[in-house]
């Protein structure tokens, strides 16, 4: 199995055993699924809309799939690794970019499809396998996707169609093609233990009741006698083309939903089934109303199969009547004939026991729609089935197997019948001969604009919250308790970082506005937590101390403009060495923010940062000195090629509580 994405071999980028291809019956869309795992060393991710072609092997002669990427679901699965689940559809998706509003008279299907290709098909599509020299007297397409247009043409003449993996349209007389081989025990045609045949009668339905929508009946006239008091009269039915007369005089009838009462003799409310006379003007007692129109009546049809009922009586004996009723409620069915067709389709599918099956093979050549013979003496089966789905499953890195799903020919026929019934519901919009289309076109125009500007290198592209970062020293009481530290996060901030120095004991949990923060660096001195998209405004930082007692220094930093979807890493040291260094490979990937917290008793030097290769890549954004000489500093690291060694150095004047820490977070500023 060789996978090309946008014309490039990406087989090695796809996770082994993750690829699955589903080839289903002819005109229905094939689909494909695979997984790509992105990490810091290999950031490749395919884009939605890119073309994908999957070949059987490295010769690139047999295509297993061709289409476009339509969905990507991305989920982090570990630190630095994102899993992308990618779904694709075959080239039918490209056909449906355009809607067809045209009408054709006295043309062959070949000519109609040729015209559709010229007007609506994308570049690259061909019609080499269209074979239908059949005259169509009249057909109208009511703003349908092109695939539905081809489907309707096929149904008109009992043909079938599909688009192949070379973007060629096949339109042909419907016929079940025999598979190139049979399934026989021990001849290698299939994996022996994979053949499953299922028989199921839990779905038995041999008496179908259809409750549809409403149909328009023939003209009907009813008479009502006025009481002399009432001025609202029931019409009994929902009438279309409604008329009314009172004692032989024809009334001017308005629509109760839209028309003012003052302009009409009476108002008709079709949904409430009432006729409303002007209030206070009740007709004289004994006056006769004549109400006429075409009533809308509910579609209710009951259809049963006596042969199937008798078969169930024979199978079950005297334990029942053999009748299995089933109710279908579908408001889109608006004729008795349509209801009967739907009932017959259900009977065809479910009046007797269903038989389905599946098997696995490594032999090429099977596609959906083929008829295949299962001849298994060990299972006492010698019967033909229709392949309704072929699922290609990746096996290893480049191999593959086929999972073949089977249905009986009766089920196969049902699928076609139900598809036709669904299509009928789209034929209710009539395109009139004088109807015009209001066409709006967006015209692109190239305009050249010349301007001059001075490029300035930003010194602090990441906004750092500046109102009181130094929180000072907090000394807790005895026993388990929670320290409360007020802090304001400005609007627009999307990352809150809290740096602790000299924390004894360590907090059991740190929360901001009730939301637990994530521990990025796990050292007693220093210790770093972060929270993505914190609540803005004045809230409390809560530090749970367990066990009791606390002696810590803390700084809080609110930042905006951070790419919070990718927290890179946190590393730490806690030593008395006068110098701490760390090699940062991620600095070559994207511009970042480095947080360095230092627990230092240092009165002479302070905290610095260096890069042995290029000192210019490090820039101080913020520095906080605590009351006893400890420091917390934030640096900006510029994007540069290659790994960088970054560290801190200080003049050692004390011998206790020394250390430094780095925690990197991706930034989203452009390279300068």
C-alpha positions as CSV (number, residue, x, y, z in Angstrom):
1,X,0.0,0.0,0.0
2,X,1.6,3.3,-1.2
3,X,-0.1,6.6,-0.1
4,X,0.4,9.7,-2.2
5,X,-0.9,13.1,-0.7
6,X,-0.9,16.1,-3.0
7,X,1.3,14.1,-5.5
8,X,4.0,13.2,-3.0
9,X,4.7,9.7,-1.5
10,X,3.8,10.1,2.2
11,X,3.5,6.4,3.1
12,X,6.2,6.7,5.8
13,X,4.3,9.5,7.5
14,X,1.2,7.4,8.0
15,X,0.9,5.3,11.1
16,X,1.3,1.6,10.4
17,X,-2.0,-0.4,10.4
18,X,-4.1,2.8,10.6
19,X,-5.4,3.0,7.0
20,X,-8.9,1.8,6.2
21,X,-10.7,2.2,2.8
22,X,-14.4,1.5,2.4
23,X,-15.7,0.8,-1.1
24,X,-19.5,0.6,-1.1
25,X,-22.2,0.1,-3.7
26,X,-21.6,1.9,-7.0
27,X,-23.0,5.4,-6.7
28,X,-22.5,5.8,-3.0
29,X,-19.3,7.5,-1.9
30,X,-16.2,5.6,-0.9
31,X,-14.2,6.8,2.1
32,X,-10.8,6.5,3.6
33,X,-9.3,6.9,7.0
34,X,-5.7,7.0,8.3
35,X,-3.6,8.5,11.1
36,X,-0.6,10.8,11.0
37,X,1.3,11.5,14.2
38,X,3.1,14.9,14.4
39,X,6.0,15.5,16.8
40,X,8.6,18.1,17.3
41,X,11.1,16.3,15.1
42,X,8.6,15.7,12.3
43,X,6.0,18.4,12.0
44,X,4.3,17.2,8.8
45,X,0.5,17.4,8.7
46,X,-1.6,17.1,5.5
47,X,-4.1,19.9,4.8
48,X,-7.8,19.6,4.3
49,X,-8.8,19.6,0.6
50,X,-5.6,17.9,-0.6
51,X,-5.9,15.1,-3.1
52,X,-5.0,11.6,-1.9
53,X,-4.3,8.5,-4.0
54,X,-3.6,5.1,-2.5
55,X,-1.9,2.5,-4.7
56,X,-1.8,-1.3,-4.2
57,X,2.0,-1.5,-4.4
58,X,5.1,0.4,-5.5
59,X,4.4,-0.1,-9.2
60,X,1.6,2.5,-8.9
61,X,-0.6,0.6,-11.4
62,X,-3.6,-0.3,-9.3
63,X,-5.4,2.4,-7.3
64,X,-7.2,1.4,-4.1
65,X,-8.6,4.8,-3.5
66,X,-8.7,8.3,-5.0
67,X,-10.3,11.4,-3.4
68,X,-9.8,14.4,-1.2
69,X,-9.2,15.0,2.5
70,X,-12.4,16.3,4.1
71,X,-11.9,16.0,7.9
72,X,-8.9,16.2,10.4
73,X,-9.4,15.5,14.1
74,X,-6.3,16.5,16.1
75,X,-5.6,15.3,19.7
76,X,-2.5,15.5,21.8
77,X,-1.5,11.9,22.9
78,X,1.7,12.6,24.7
79,X,4.0,15.5,25.4
80,X,5.2,16.9,22.1
81,X,3.1,14.5,20.0
82,X,-0.3,15.2,18.3
83,X,-2.3,12.5,16.6
84,X,-4.3,13.6,13.5
85,X,-7.2,11.3,12.4
86,X,-7.8,12.0,8.8
87,X,-10.9,11.2,6.8
88,X,-11.3,11.4,3.0
89,X,-14.1,11.0,0.5
90,X,-13.8,9.9,-3.1
91,X,-14.0,12.2,-6.1
92,X,-17.8,12.4,-5.9
93,X,-17.3,15.2,-3.4
94,X,-15.8,17.4,-6.1
95,X,-18.8,16.8,-8.3
96,X,-21.1,18.3,-5.7
97,X,-19.4,21.8,-5.6
98,X,-22.0,23.0,-8.1
99,X,-25.9,22.8,-8.2
100,X,-27.7,22.1,-11.4
101,X,-30.8,24.2,-12.2
102,X,-31.2,23.2,-15.9
103,X,-34.0,21.6,-17.9
104,X,-33.5,19.2,-20.9
105,X,-36.0,18.3,-23.6
106,X,-35.7,15.6,-26.3
107,X,-32.0,14.8,-25.6
108,X,-30.2,11.6,-25.1
109,X,-28.6,10.8,-21.7
110,X,-25.2,10.8,-23.4
111,X,-25.8,14.4,-24.6
112,X,-27.2,15.5,-21.3
113,X,-24.1,14.2,-19.4
114,X,-21.8,15.8,-22.0
115,X,-23.5,19.1,-21.4
116,X,-23.2,18.6,-17.6
117,X,-19.5,18.0,-18.0
118,X,-19.0,21.2,-20.0
119,X,-21.0,23.4,-17.6
120,X,-20.6,21.9,-14.1
121,X,-17.8,19.2,-13.8
122,X,-14.4,20.3,-12.4
123,X,-11.3,20.1,-14.5
124,X,-9.9,16.6,-14.9
125,X,-13.2,14.7,-15.0
126,X,-13.9,12.6,-18.0
127,X,-17.0,10.7,-19.4
128,X,-15.3,8.0,-21.3
129,X,-17.5,5.3,-19.8
130,X,-20.9,6.9,-20.3
131,X,-23.0,4.6,-22.4
132,X,-26.7,5.6,-22.5
133,X,-28.0,6.5,-26.0
134,X,-31.5,6.8,-24.6
135,X,-33.8,9.7,-25.4
136,X,-35.3,11.7,-22.5
137,X,-38.3,13.7,-23.5
138,X,-38.2,16.0,-20.6
139,X,-36.3,16.3,-17.3
140,X,-35.9,19.2,-14.9
141,X,-33.2,19.5,-12.1
142,X,-34.2,21.6,-9.2
143,X,-30.9,23.0,-7.9
144,X,-29.5,19.5,-7.2
145,X,-25.9,18.5,-6.6
146,X,-24.4,17.0,-9.7
147,X,-24.2,13.5,-8.1
148,X,-27.9,13.6,-7.5
149,X,-28.5,14.7,-11.1
150,X,-26.6,11.6,-12.3
151,X,-28.5,9.5,-9.8
152,X,-31.9,10.8,-11.1
153,X,-30.9,10.2,-14.7
154,X,-29.9,6.6,-13.8
155,X,-33.2,6.0,-12.0
156,X,-35.1,7.2,-15.0
157,X,-33.8,4.3,-17.1
158,X,-32.8,1.8,-14.5
159,X,-29.1,2.4,-15.0
160,X,-26.3,2.8,-12.5
161,X,-23.3,5.1,-12.2
162,X,-20.2,6.0,-10.3
163,X,-17.0,8.0,-10.6
164,X,-13.8,5.9,-10.5
165,X,-10.4,6.7,-9.0
166,X,-9.2,8.3,-12.3
167,X,-12.1,10.8,-12.1
168,X,-13.9,9.1,-15.0
169,X,-17.7,8.9,-14.9
170,X,-19.2,5.4,-15.5
171,X,-22.9,5.4,-16.5
172,X,-24.2,1.9,-17.6
173,X,-27.1,-0.5,-17.7
174,X,-27.7,-2.0,-14.2
175,X,-26.4,-5.5,-14.0
176,X,-24.7,-7.5,-11.3
177,X,-21.2,-8.4,-12.4
178,X,-19.9,-11.8,-11.3
179,X,-16.8,-11.8,-9.1
180,X,-13.6,-13.0,-10.7
181,X,-13.4,-16.0,-8.2
182,X,-15.6,-18.0,-5.9
183,X,-15.2,-18.6,-2.2
184,X,-14.2,-22.3,-1.8
185,X,-12.8,-24.0,1.2
186,X,-9.0,-24.5,1.3
187,X,-8.2,-23.0,-2.1
188,X,-6.6,-19.9,-0.7
189,X,-9.4,-17.6,-1.9
190,X,-10.1,-16.4,1.6
191,X,-8.9,-16.7,5.2
192,X,-10.7,-19.8,6.3
193,X,-11.6,-18.8,9.9
194,X,-12.9,-15.4,8.7
195,X,-16.1,-16.5,6.9
196,X,-19.1,-15.5,9.0
197,X,-22.7,-16.1,7.8
198,X,-25.5,-14.4,9.9
199,X,-29.2,-15.3,9.9
200,X,-31.5,-13.0,11.7
201,X,-35.3,-12.9,12.0
202,X,-35.6,-10.4,14.9
203,X,-36.5,-7.8,12.4
204,X,-39.4,-9.7,10.9
205,X,-42.1,-7.3,9.5
206,X,-45.0,-8.8,7.4
207,X,-47.7,-6.2,8.2
208,X,-46.7,-2.6,7.6
209,X,-48.7,0.5,8.7
210,X,-47.6,3.8,7.1
211,X,-48.6,7.1,8.7
212,X,-47.4,9.7,6.2
213,X,-48.1,13.4,5.8
214,X,-51.1,14.8,4.0
215,X,-52.4,14.4,0.4
216,X,-54.7,16.6,-1.6
217,X,-58.1,14.9,-2.1
218,X,-60.7,15.7,-4.8
219,X,-63.0,18.8,-4.6
220,X,-65.4,18.7,-1.6
221,X,-68.3,20.9,-0.6
222,X,-69.9,20.9,2.9
223,X,-72.8,22.9,4.4
224,X,-73.1,24.6,7.8
225,X,-76.1,26.3,9.3
226,X,-75.5,29.6,11.2
227,X,-76.9,29.9,14.8
228,X,-77.3,33.6,14.8
229,X,-74.8,33.9,17.6
230,X,-71.5,32.3,16.5
231,X,-69.2,34.2,14.2
232,X,-66.4,31.6,14.0
233,X,-67.2,28.4,12.1
234,X,-65.3,25.0,11.9
235,X,-64.4,24.0,8.3
236,X,-63.7,20.4,9.4
237,X,-60.8,20.0,7.0
238,X,-57.7,21.8,5.9
239,X,-58.9,23.2,2.6
240,X,-56.7,24.3,-0.3
241,X,-58.3,26.5,-3.0
242,X,-60.9,27.4,-0.4
243,X,-64.1,29.2,-1.3
244,X,-67.2,30.1,0.7
245,X,-70.7,31.4,0.1
246,X,-73.5,32.6,2.5
247,X,-77.1,32.1,1.4
248,X,-75.9,32.0,-2.2
249,X,-73.7,35.1,-2.0
250,X,-70.0,34.4,-2.7
251,X,-67.7,35.7,0.0
252,X,-64.4,37.5,-0.4
253,X,-62.1,35.3,1.7
254,X,-58.8,36.5,3.1
255,X,-55.9,34.6,4.8
256,X,-56.1,34.9,8.6
257,X,-52.3,34.7,8.9
258,X,-51.6,37.7,6.6
259,X,-54.7,39.7,5.6
260,X,-56.5,42.5,7.5
261,X,-60.1,41.6,8.4
262,X,-61.4,45.0,7.3
263,X,-60.6,44.3,3.7
264,X,-62.5,40.9,3.4
265,X,-65.9,39.4,4.1
266,X,-64.3,36.7,6.1
267,X,-60.9,35.2,7.0
268,X,-59.8,31.5,6.5
269,X,-57.3,29.8,8.9
270,X,-56.2,26.6,7.1
271,X,-54.2,25.3,10.1
272,X,-56.9,25.9,12.7
273,X,-59.6,24.7,10.3
274,X,-61.9,27.7,10.9
275,X,-63.7,30.4,9.0
276,X,-63.9,33.8,10.9
277,X,-66.6,36.4,10.2
278,X,-66.2,40.0,11.4
279,X,-66.5,40.1,15.2
280,X,-70.0,41.2,16.3
281,X,-71.5,40.4,12.9
282,X,-72.8,36.9,13.3
283,X,-74.9,35.6,10.3
284,X,-78.6,35.4,10.7
285,X,-79.9,32.2,12.3
286,X,-80.7,29.6,9.7
287,X,-78.3,31.1,7.1
288,X,-76.5,28.4,5.1
289,X,-72.7,28.4,4.5
290,X,-71.4,26.4,1.6
291,X,-67.6,25.7,2.0
292,X,-65.7,24.2,-0.8
293,X,-62.1,23.2,-1.7
294,X,-59.6,20.4,-1.9
295,X,-59.2,18.9,1.6
296,X,-55.8,17.7,2.9
297,X,-56.3,14.2,4.3
298,X,-53.8,12.1,6.3
299,X,-51.9,9.4,4.5
300,X,-52.6,6.1,6.3
301,X,-52.0,2.8,4.6
302,X,-51.8,-0.7,5.9
303,X,-50.1,-3.4,3.8
304,X,-49.5,-7.0,4.7
305,X,-48.0,-10.1,3.0
306,X,-50.2,-13.1,3.5
307,X,-47.6,-15.5,2.1
308,X,-45.0,-14.3,4.6
309,X,-47.5,-14.5,7.4
310,X,-48.3,-18.1,6.5
311,X,-44.6,-19.0,6.4
312,X,-44.2,-17.6,10.0
313,X,-47.2,-19.7,11.2
314,X,-45.6,-22.8,9.7
315,X,-42.3,-22.0,11.4
316,X,-43.7,-21.1,14.8
317,X,-46.5,-23.6,15.0
318,X,-49.5,-22.6,17.2
319,X,-47.7,-20.1,19.4
320,X,-48.9,-17.1,17.5
321,X,-50.8,-15.7,14.5
322,X,-47.7,-15.2,12.4
323,X,-48.4,-11.5,12.1
324,X,-45.6,-9.0,12.9
325,X,-46.8,-5.4,12.6
326,X,-44.5,-2.4,12.1
327,X,-45.4,1.3,12.1
328,X,-43.5,3.8,9.9
329,X,-44.1,7.5,10.5
330,X,-42.8,9.6,7.7
331,X,-44.3,13.1,7.0
332,X,-42.5,13.3,3.6
333,X,-44.8,10.6,2.2
334,X,-47.7,12.6,0.7
335,X,-49.5,10.1,-1.5
336,X,-51.2,6.7,-1.0
337,X,-49.1,5.3,-3.8
338,X,-45.9,6.5,-2.2
339,X,-47.0,4.9,1.1
340,X,-47.8,1.6,-0.7
341,X,-44.3,1.7,-2.3
342,X,-42.6,2.3,1.0
343,X,-44.6,-0.5,2.6
344,X,-43.8,-2.9,-0.2
345,X,-40.1,-2.1,0.2
346,X,-40.2,-2.9,3.9
347,X,-42.0,-6.2,3.2
348,X,-39.4,-7.0,0.5
349,X,-36.6,-6.5,3.0
350,X,-38.0,-7.8,6.3
351,X,-40.8,-10.3,5.7
352,X,-38.4,-13.3,5.9
353,X,-35.1,-14.1,7.7
354,X,-32.2,-11.9,6.7
355,X,-28.9,-13.5,5.7
356,X,-25.7,-11.5,5.7
357,X,-22.0,-12.4,6.0
358,X,-18.4,-11.4,5.7
359,X,-14.9,-12.8,5.0
360,X,-11.3,-11.6,4.7
361,X,-9.1,-12.1,1.7
362,X,-5.8,-11.0,0.4
363,X,-6.8,-11.5,-3.3
364,X,-7.3,-8.4,-5.4
365,X,-10.2,-7.9,-7.7
366,X,-13.4,-7.7,-5.6
367,X,-15.5,-4.5,-5.7
368,X,-18.9,-3.6,-4.3
369,X,-21.8,-4.6,-6.4
370,X,-20.3,-7.9,-7.6
371,X,-22.1,-11.3,-7.1
372,X,-20.0,-13.9,-5.5
373,X,-20.6,-17.6,-4.9
374,X,-20.0,-19.0,-1.4
375,X,-19.4,-22.7,-1.8
376,X,-18.3,-24.1,1.6
377,X,-18.9,-27.8,2.2
378,X,-17.7,-27.5,5.8
379,X,-20.5,-24.9,6.5
380,X,-23.1,-26.6,4.1
381,X,-23.4,-23.4,2.1
382,X,-23.8,-23.1,-1.7
383,X,-25.4,-19.7,-2.3
384,X,-24.6,-16.5,-4.1
385,X,-24.4,-13.1,-2.3
386,X,-23.9,-9.5,-3.4
387,X,-20.8,-7.7,-2.1
388,X,-22.2,-4.5,-0.6
389,X,-18.9,-3.2,0.9
390,X,-15.2,-3.8,0.5
391,X,-13.0,-2.5,3.4
392,X,-9.3,-2.3,2.6
393,X,-7.3,-2.6,5.8
394,X,-3.6,-1.7,6.0
395,X,-1.4,-4.7,7.1
396,X,2.0,-3.7,8.3
397,X,3.6,-0.7,6.6
398,X,2.8,-1.4,2.9
399,X,0.6,-4.5,2.9
400,X,-3.2,-4.7,3.0
401,X,-6.1,-7.1,3.3
402,X,-9.8,-6.9,2.3
403,X,-12.8,-7.3,4.6
404,X,-15.7,-8.2,2.3
405,X,-19.3,-7.6,3.5
406,X,-22.1,-9.6,1.9
407,X,-25.9,-9.2,1.6
408,X,-28.5,-11.3,-0.1
409,X,-29.8,-10.1,-3.4
410,X,-33.1,-9.3,-1.7
411,X,-31.4,-6.8,0.7
412,X,-29.5,-5.4,-2.3
413,X,-32.8,-4.7,-4.1
414,X,-34.1,-3.0,-0.9
415,X,-31.2,-0.6,-0.8
416,X,-32.0,0.6,-4.4
417,X,-35.8,0.9,-3.7
418,X,-35.2,3.0,-0.6
419,X,-32.8,5.3,-2.4
420,X,-35.4,5.9,-5.0
421,X,-38.0,6.8,-2.4
422,X,-35.6,9.3,-0.8
423,X,-34.9,10.9,-4.2
424,X,-38.6,11.4,-4.8
425,X,-38.8,14.0,-2.0
426,X,-36.5,16.3,-4.0
427,X,-38.8,16.5,-7.0
428,X,-41.4,18.7,-5.4
429,X,-39.9,22.1,-6.5
430,X,-41.2,23.0,-9.9
431,X,-39.0,25.1,-12.2
432,X,-41.3,27.1,-14.4
433,X,-40.5,27.9,-18.0
434,X,-40.2,31.7,-17.4
435,X,-38.1,31.3,-14.2
436,X,-34.8,33.2,-14.2
437,X,-31.8,32.9,-12.0
438,X,-30.4,36.0,-10.3
439,X,-26.6,35.4,-10.8
440,X,-24.2,37.3,-8.6
441,X,-20.5,37.0,-9.5
442,X,-17.5,38.0,-7.4
443,X,-14.9,39.5,-9.8
444,X,-11.2,39.5,-8.7
445,X,-9.0,42.3,-9.9
446,X,-5.3,42.8,-9.4
447,X,-4.3,46.3,-8.1
448,X,-0.7,47.3,-7.4
449,X,-0.2,49.6,-4.5
450,X,3.3,51.1,-3.7
451,X,4.1,52.3,-0.2
452,X,7.2,52.7,2.0
453,X,7.7,51.9,5.6
454,X,10.4,51.4,8.2
455,X,10.8,47.9,9.7
456,X,11.4,48.1,13.5
457,X,12.6,45.1,15.5
458,X,10.2,44.7,18.4
459,X,11.9,44.6,21.9
460,X,9.0,43.0,23.7
461,X,6.5,41.4,21.4
462,X,4.9,39.3,24.2
463,X,2.7,41.4,26.5
464,X,3.7,40.8,30.1
465,X,1.3,41.7,32.9
466,X,2.9,44.6,34.7
467,X,0.8,45.5,37.7
468,X,2.7,44.1,40.7
469,X,4.3,40.8,39.7
470,X,6.3,40.6,42.9
471,X,4.0,39.0,45.4
472,X,6.5,39.1,48.2
473,X,6.9,36.5,50.9
474,X,4.1,34.4,52.4
475,X,4.6,32.6,55.7
476,X,1.8,30.1,56.4
477,X,0.4,29.0,59.7
478,X,0.5,25.7,61.4
479,X,-1.4,22.7,60.0
480,X,-3.1,22.1,56.6
481,X,-4.4,25.3,55.1
482,X,-4.8,27.4,51.9
483,X,-2.9,30.6,51.2
484,X,-5.0,33.3,49.3
485,X,-3.1,35.6,47.0
486,X,-5.1,38.3,45.1
487,X,-4.0,38.9,41.5
488,X,-5.5,40.7,38.5
489,X,-5.3,39.1,35.0
490,X,-5.7,41.8,32.2
491,X,-8.2,41.3,29.4
492,X,-6.5,39.6,26.4
493,X,-4.2,37.4,28.5
494,X,-4.1,33.8,27.5
495,X,-1.4,32.3,29.8
496,X,-0.8,32.7,33.5
497,X,2.5,31.5,35.0
498,X,3.2,31.2,38.7
499,X,6.9,30.8,39.8
500,X,7.6,29.7,43.4
501,X,11.0,30.1,45.1
502,X,12.1,28.5,48.4
503,X,8.9,26.5,48.8
504,X,8.9,24.4,52.0
505,X,6.9,22.2,51.9
506,X,5.7,22.1,48.3
507,X,2.0,23.0,47.6
508,X,-0.4,20.0,47.1
509,X,-2.4,22.1,44.6
510,X,-2.4,25.5,43.1
511,X,-5.6,27.1,41.7
512,X,-6.5,30.4,40.1
513,X,-10.2,31.4,40.3
514,X,-11.0,27.9,41.3
515,X,-9.3,26.2,38.3
516,X,-6.4,23.9,39.0
517,X,-3.1,24.9,37.4
518,X,-0.7,22.6,35.6
519,X,2.7,21.8,37.1
520,X,5.4,22.5,34.5
521,X,8.6,22.3,36.6
522,X,8.7,20.0,39.6
523,X,11.5,21.3,42.0
524,X,11.2,22.5,45.5
525,X,13.3,25.6,44.6
526,X,12.1,26.8,42.1
527,X,8.7,25.4,41.0
528,X,6.5,26.6,38.1
529,X,2.8,26.2,37.4
530,X,0.8,27.5,34.4
531,X,-2.9,27.9,33.3
532,X,-4.1,28.3,29.7
533,X,-6.9,31.0,29.1
534,X,-7.2,32.1,32.7
535,X,-10.2,34.1,33.9
536,X,-9.6,37.8,33.5
537,X,-10.1,40.4,36.2
538,X,-9.4,40.3,39.9
539,X,-9.4,36.8,41.3
540,X,-7.5,34.8,43.9
541,X,-4.6,32.5,43.6
542,X,-5.2,29.6,46.1
543,X,-2.2,27.6,47.3
544,X,-3.1,24.4,49.2
545,X,-0.4,23.6,51.9
546,X,-0.3,20.0,52.9
547,X,1.3,19.1,55.2
548,X,1.0,22.3,57.2
549,X,3.6,25.1,57.3
550,X,4.7,27.2,54.4
551,X,7.6,29.6,53.6
552,X,7.7,30.6,50.0
553,X,8.2,33.5,47.6
554,X,6.0,33.7,44.5
555,X,5.7,35.8,41.3
556,X,2.7,35.8,39.0
557,X,3.0,36.6,35.2
558,X,0.0,37.1,32.9
559,X,0.9,37.0,29.1
560,X,-0.9,37.4,25.9
561,X,0.0,36.4,22.3
562,X,1.1,32.9,23.4
563,X,0.6,29.7,21.3
564,X,-0.9,27.9,24.3
565,X,-1.6,24.8,22.3
566,X,2.0,23.8,22.5
567,X,3.7,24.0,25.9
568,X,7.2,22.7,25.0
569,X,9.0,21.7,28.2
570,X,10.1,22.5,31.7
571,X,13.5,21.5,33.1
572,X,15.2,22.4,36.4
573,X,18.2,22.2,38.6
574,X,18.6,22.8,42.3
575,X,22.3,23.0,43.0
576,X,25.0,25.3,44.6
577,X,26.9,25.5,41.3
578,X,27.6,29.1,40.3
579,X,26.5,28.4,36.7
580,X,23.5,26.5,35.2
581,X,23.2,25.7,31.5
582,X,20.5,24.0,29.3
583,X,20.6,23.1,25.6
584,X,17.3,24.1,24.0
585,X,16.6,22.3,20.7
586,X,13.1,23.8,20.5
587,X,14.6,27.3,20.1
588,X,15.4,26.4,16.5
589,X,11.8,25.5,15.8
590,X,9.8,28.5,16.8
591,X,10.2,31.7,18.8
592,X,9.6,30.9,22.4
593,X,9.3,32.4,25.9
594,X,11.7,31.1,28.6
595,X,10.8,31.5,32.2
596,X,13.8,31.3,34.5
597,X,13.2,31.3,38.3
598,X,16.3,31.5,40.5
599,X,16.3,30.9,44.2
600,X,19.4,32.9,45.1
601,X,20.7,34.8,48.1
602,X,22.8,37.2,46.1
603,X,23.3,40.8,46.9
604,X,26.0,41.6,44.4
605,X,25.4,40.1,41.0
606,X,21.8,39.2,40.2
607,X,20.6,36.8,37.6
608,X,21.9,36.9,34.1
609,X,21.5,34.8,30.9
610,X,23.9,33.9,28.1
611,X,24.3,32.0,24.9
612,X,27.8,30.9,24.1
613,X,27.0,30.9,20.3
614,X,25.2,34.2,20.0
615,X,24.4,36.4,23.0
616,X,21.9,38.5,21.0
617,X,19.2,35.8,20.9
618,X,18.3,36.3,24.6
619,X,16.4,39.4,25.7
620,X,15.2,40.2,29.2
621,X,11.5,41.0,29.3
622,X,10.8,41.2,33.0
623,X,12.8,40.8,36.2
624,X,11.6,40.7,39.8
625,X,13.7,40.9,42.9
626,X,12.3,39.6,46.2
627,X,12.9,41.2,49.5
628,X,15.7,38.8,50.5
629,X,17.6,38.9,47.2
630,X,16.0,36.0,45.3
631,X,15.1,36.7,41.7
632,X,12.6,35.6,39.0
633,X,13.4,36.6,35.5
634,X,11.6,36.2,32.1
635,X,13.6,36.0,28.9
636,X,12.5,36.1,25.3
637,X,14.4,33.7,23.0
638,X,14.6,34.7,19.3
639,X,14.0,32.0,16.6
640,X,17.4,31.0,15.3
641,X,18.8,28.0,13.4
642,X,20.3,25.1,15.4
643,X,20.3,24.2,19.0
644,X,21.2,26.8,21.6
645,X,22.8,26.6,25.0
646,X,21.2,29.0,27.4
647,X,22.0,29.4,31.1
648,X,22.3,31.6,34.1
649,X,25.3,32.9,36.0
650,X,25.6,34.9,39.2
651,X,28.2,36.0,41.7
652,X,28.0,33.6,44.6
653,X,28.0,35.4,47.9
654,X,25.9,33.0,49.9
655,X,26.0,29.2,50.3
656,X,22.3,28.2,50.6
657,X,19.1,28.0,48.5
658,X,20.7,28.3,45.1
659,X,19.3,27.1,41.8
660,X,17.9,28.0,38.4
661,X,15.0,26.7,36.3
662,X,13.9,26.9,32.7
663,X,10.3,26.4,31.4
664,X,9.7,26.9,27.7
665,X,6.4,27.9,26.2
666,X,5.8,28.4,22.4
667,X,5.2,31.9,21.3
668,X,3.4,32.9,18.0
669,X,5.3,36.0,17.0
670,X,6.8,36.1,13.5
671,X,10.5,35.8,12.9
672,X,12.1,39.3,12.8
